[in-house]
Amino acid sequence: MSIINETLVITWSTEDWLDPDGNPLSIKLELSRDGGSNWETITEATTDDGSYSWVVTGPVSDDCVIRFSDPNDPSIYASGELFEIY
């Protein structure tokens, strides 16, 4: 559960987001409030260091999911688990 106007630290594993030399790539973070049908951008690109602090915005939803993707190739992505925003 996440509360509007509070900071949510989004975390992920960086193992799959490395360049051929093993350096972290940038990733795009998106939010869906309808289980993955529609997406809004949280950040276009952030360093893939395993976490990002986001101030939660409205509206409320009990069907939210975060998507992590390659900013240059949106077909390469991973999604997190469903959560709620209040």
Secondary structure by P-SEA (a helix, b strand, c coil): ccccccccbbbbbccccccccbbbbbbbbbbbcccccbbbbcccccccccbbbbccccccccbbbbbbbccccccccccccccccc
